[in-house]
Every structure is written in structure tokens, then in C-alpha cells.
Amino acid sequence: MARAYDRLPLGALRVFEAVASKLSFSEAAEALNVTPAAVSQQIKSLEDYLQLPLFRRSGRTVAITDEGLELLPAVRSGLDVIEAAMQHLKQHRRTGPLQITMIASFLQTWLLPRIRAFRRQNPEITLRFHTSREPVDFSRAAVHVALRLGRGNYPNLHVEKLLDEWLVPVAHPEVIKQFGLLTRDSDLDKMPLLDSDDEPWKVWQQMDAQRAWQTRAPNIDDSAGLLAAAEEGMGFALARWSIVARSLQRGTLKLAGTEALPYGLSYYFVCPVPYLAMPKVARFREWVFAAAREFPPPPVAVLSGKVDSIAAAAAKQPARNRKRKTSKQ
């Protein structure tokens, strides 16, 4: 079988895919960091090998032939398989940093305050954090583990629930002193509120009464920024328990109510199944689940109701700033 590959022009196939994607020899050359003449030579060698034309050139215009269109899916599939295999080998090296991705608010307010313990226990493991809400293609990205806020529907991956999540009302002590605690009967129209696409106040109102209600509250498109505004005394915030617990512990914020709402999304530990055998992944998994078990739920009554209503309401927020995806790896 190896002999069948001896004359296979693998380099030319990579150039062919680049030209087919760009429909430009010069742009393909720039992407591949070679000269246009080198690209032309590779395409000619591939066409000679196949005895078929792959592109038609008319001045600066390049069009792919029917034969090229027939070849393209197989070339892309093969290159994807090769890239995935090489990435898999790179990721399984015992050396190199442990690459972890998650949303920024969870890194800043939950993981970083605890990570010193992991580093003390595993000084030989270098950590590299990435913040993103985008889905992870583990075959392409230099990522070992994703800690994702979602519903756990990440096919073909190892998925374990790490933490449940709740929403709690919080505020600066002076705001609570002035306006009092919030209840399900509170008239929110008379309260200074801070709103967020991910933690919208209307879910608090919807759990209490089925009526239309539109907040005039300033909208802050960042959970950590929402907490910063609340700590400045700008108003009440409806915050995720995982990211507000540390502020409550420090006393910069206080619970502004006696009830919590199930958020509808949870945090999940996600990685390719083979990565579980990597010592650095196994050690981090053991540590982060131990840390999650020590993290208490909200010290207030948890309201009953349809858990999905929280996430569903957040999904119906205005289109602005909704490019982020909360249910990805």
C-alpha cells in the first residue's frame, strides 16, 4: 500500500485546495507563503498527473472545472483527516501546557481564585487559559479541556456536569439599605436595576406573574462588568451564583433577596475521550471536580418551576450583542 502513495502529489493537493478556496493563484500563494509561480507549477503538475484540467484561467479570472469540483470534497476530507491526526499526536505529548477554554466570567470569578491550589499540587503542569463562547473543534484547536456553560449536548465528546447554576439578586449594601430586599412581589419598575442579556430581570418577573414587562435598566453585555457596576452601587443585579459568590464572601455585594432561580444551564467538563488518559488532563479533572464539590449552592430557597424558562428567556433577548453562544463546548 505504501508504494501506491509514492508518486501521489500530496503537496500539490494542498495547493489545489487553496486555489479552489480563493479562486485566485496570487491569493493562494499569499496564504501558503509561496510565489504565484510555485502555485502554478504545482497545479500544472497535478493536472499532468491526472491528465485533466482542474482550473480555467482567463486573464486574472480563475474558474474551477467540473473535474476540479468532483475532486475538491475528497481532497478537503483527506486534509482534514491528516490535520486531525497530527493535532491529536501534538495534544498527547506529555510536555507542553494544559490548554483550557471557558467563558471569561467563569475564569475570572470562579476558577482563578481557586487555581493556586492546583498549581501547588501540580507545579510541573503549565496552564494556559483561553476565553471564548465559541464551539471548540478539538481536532484543530490547541485545546485539551473546555469548561462550558450549556445543556451538555456535546456529541462525540466526553461530557460531565461540573456545576449547576442559579440566579440570585444582589446589590451594594447601601442600595439594599435604601430600597430594601427584593421579593417576587416587588415592583421592579420602581427599583434601580442593572440588566444583562444573560441574566435578564424579566425572568424574575415572569416567574412571579405572567405579564409583559420591559426593563429600562442599563444593559451591560458582560457578567463581570455587571458585578462591577453593582459593586459601585449603581443598582440591583440578577447574577449567576457561580460568579457572584466571591463578591458576597468579600462583602462588596450582598444578597438582595431570599430566593434563587434555577438558571437552566450548567457548567460541563468537556474533552475528547482519548484526552482523559493524558496525565495533565486527568489531574486537572480530578482537582476541578473536587473544587466543584466544595462549592456550596445558594443559601436561600430555590424557586420551583420550569428550569429551561431562564435560558429560554435569555435566548429571546434583543439581537444586539447576541453573537455569543452559551451552549457550546
Secondary structure by P-SEA (a helix, b strand, c coil): ccccccccaaaaaaaaaaaaacccaaaaaaaacccaaaaaaaaaaaaaaaccccccccccbbbbcaaaaaaaaaaaaaaaaaaaaaaaaaaacccccbbbbcccccccccccccaaaaaaacccbbbbbbbcccccccccccccccccccccccccccccccbbbbbbbbbcaaaaaacccccccccccccbbbbbccccaaaaaaacccbbbbbcccccccaaaaaaaaaacccccccccccaaaaaaaccccccccccccccbbbbbcccccccccaaaaaaaaaaaaaaaacccccccccccccaaaaaaaaaccccccccccccc
